[in-house]
């Protein structure tokens, strides 16, 4: 289980780094065209918005893996032993349930609806379903990490931290 978690996290972190580099280039191009060329690109603002959505949602999954989500460890900070184990299982079960119902099921319904309605973005002409697909994807990653943490809590094994 730990090997799979490390592989998924490695690819997720590389993908997030690529998205961050892309948003920096996009915003830099926007600034250059606006102030130097005096003719602002029409698509750069929309692309930055879409990249920010992807970075935020996938970054939330990564933050869950690194246990950087605000409030998840508040309840377990001072607990030890069996009490900590039970509370962690309950917390990550609720995280997985939320991710399943809201992000995966609800996200797939949203993606399906936007494809059916043929909704496209204003400047770039991209089908909005492709932008919204990150919601169920991020939900599946959160479920994956939650299951890994539940497994870790039940077996009392610590998942190795990423470098």
C-alpha positions in Angstrom: 0.0 0.0 0.0 2.8 2.4 0.9 4.5 1.9 -2.5 1.3 2.7 -4.3 0.7 5.8 -2.2 4.2 7.0 -2.9 3.9 6.5 -6.6 0.5 8.3 -6.8 1.9 11.2 -4.7 5.0 11.5 -6.8 3.0 11.8 -10.0 0.5 14.2 -8.3 3.3 16.4 -7.0 5.0 16.5 -10.5 1.6 17.3 -12.1 1.0 20.1 -9.6 4.5 21.6 -10.2 3.8 21.5 -14.0 0.4 23.3 -13.4 2.2 25.9 -11.2 4.8 26.5 -13.9 2.1 26.8 -16.5 0.1 29.4 -14.5 3.3 31.4 -13.9 4.0 31.5 -17.6 0.3 32.3 -18.4 0.2 35.2 -16.0 3.6 36.5 -17.1 2.4 36.4 -20.7 -0.8 38.3 -19.7 1.3 41.0 -18.0 3.7 41.2 -20.9 0.9 41.6 -23.5 -1.1 44.1 -21.4 1.7 46.5 -20.4 4.5 46.0 -23.0 2.5 45.3 -26.1 -0.5 47.4 -25.1 -2.8 44.6 -26.4 -4.0 42.1 -23.7 -4.4 38.5 -24.7 -8.0 37.5 -24.4 -7.5 33.9 -23.3 -4.9 34.2 -20.6 -7.2 35.3 -17.8 -9.6 32.4 -18.4 -6.7 29.9 -18.6 -5.3 31.2 -15.3 -8.7 30.8 -13.7 -9.0 27.2 -15.0 -5.5 26.4 -13.8 -6.2 27.8 -10.4 -9.3 25.6 -10.1 -7.1 22.5 -11.0 -4.3 23.6 -8.7 -6.7 24.3 -5.8 -8.6 21.0 -6.0 -5.6 18.7 -6.7 -3.6 20.7 -4.1 -6.3 19.9 -1.6 -5.8 16.2 -2.3 -2.0 16.6 -1.9 -2.6 18.6 1.3 -4.7 15.7 2.7 -1.8 13.3 2.0 0.7 15.6 3.8 -1.8 16.1 6.6 -1.8 19.8 6.1 -5.5 20.2 6.0 -6.7 22.6 8.6 -8.5 20.9 11.4 -8.0 17.2 10.7 -5.4 16.8 13.4 -7.0 19.0 16.0 -8.9 16.1 17.4 -6.0 13.7 17.4 -3.2 16.0 18.4 -3.2 15.1 22.1 -4.6 11.6 21.8 -2.5 8.4 22.0 -3.1 4.7 21.5 -6.4 3.2 20.8 -8.3 6.5 21.2 -6.2 8.2 18.6 -6.6 5.2 16.3 -10.4 5.2 16.6 -10.7 9.0 16.1 -8.4 8.9 13.0 -10.5 6.1 11.5 -13.7 8.1 12.1 -12.2 11.3 10.7 -10.8 9.7 7.5 -14.0 7.8 7.0 -16.0 11.1 7.1 -13.4 12.6 4.6 -13.8 9.6 2.3 -17.6 9.8 2.6 -17.7 13.5 1.8 -15.3 13.0 -1.1 -17.5 10.2 -2.5 -20.9 11.9 -2.2 -20.0 15.5 -2.9 -16.9 15.3 -5.1 -17.1 12.0 -7.0 -20.9 11.5 -7.4 -21.8 15.1 -7.5 -18.7 16.0 -9.6 -19.6 13.3 -12.2 -23.1 14.6 -12.4 -21.8 18.1 -13.0 -19.4 16.9 -15.7 -22.1 14.9 -17.4 -24.5 17.8 -17.3 -22.0 20.3 -18.8 -21.2 17.8 -21.6 -24.9 17.3 -22.3 -25.6 21.0 -22.3 -22.6 21.5 -24.5 -21.3 24.3 -22.2 -18.0 25.8 -23.5 -15.7 28.5 -22.1 -16.1 32.0 -23.5 -12.5 32.8 -24.5 -10.8 29.5 -25.1 -13.8 27.5 -26.5 -13.0 24.5 -24.2 -15.8 22.2 -23.1 -16.4 23.0 -19.4 -16.8 19.3 -18.7 -13.0 19.0 -19.2 -12.4 21.8 -16.6 -14.9 20.3 -14.1 -13.4 16.7 -14.4 -10.9 17.7 -11.7 -13.7 17.6 -9.1 -14.3 13.9 -9.2 -10.6 13.2 -9.9 -9.6 15.1 -6.7 -12.4 13.3 -4.8 -11.0 9.9 -5.9 -7.6 11.0 -4.7 -9.0 12.1 -1.4 -10.7 8.7 -1.0 -7.5 6.9 -1.9 -5.5 8.9 0.7 -8.2 8.4 3.3 -8.3 4.7 2.8 -4.5 4.7 3.1 -4.7 6.6 6.4 -7.4 4.3 7.7 -5.3 1.3 6.8 -2.3 3.0 8.5 -4.3 3.7 11.6 -5.6 0.1 11.8 -2.3 -1.5 11.3 -0.3 1.2 13.3 2.1 1.6 10.4 3.4 5.1 9.5 3.3 5.9 5.8 6.7 7.4 4.9 6.8 11.1 4.3 7.5 12.5 0.9 10.9 14.2 0.3 
